[in-house]
């Protein structure tokens, strides 16, 4: 109806919805999110893989900046962090970057980081 404008305005919501559907279909678990006290930082998903909470930030574009992921890391210091976007598969320190199409690899990468 509104052409390209519709996708530009809601692209983040569309991508978060896609990832939510993928997480449910691949990992069969309820979805949770995290918001810091004061609400300045929030993560789209917290996943439980073998008793470990794995934070996941969803980005619609190629911007790898993850202030909320960094905030979560400072507060909880998890073994690994993850973000999904349009960039290639890559590990940068303890942050895994997963392309949107590879979200099904999430638990396998996290498990591998513990071995």
Secondary structure, DSSP 8 states (H G I E B T S, - for coil): --THHHHHHHHHHHHHHHHHHHHHHHH----EEEE-TTSS-EEEEEEEETTEEEEEEE-SSS----HHHHHHHHHH--S-EEEEESS--EEETTEEEEEGGGGGGHHHHHHHHT-
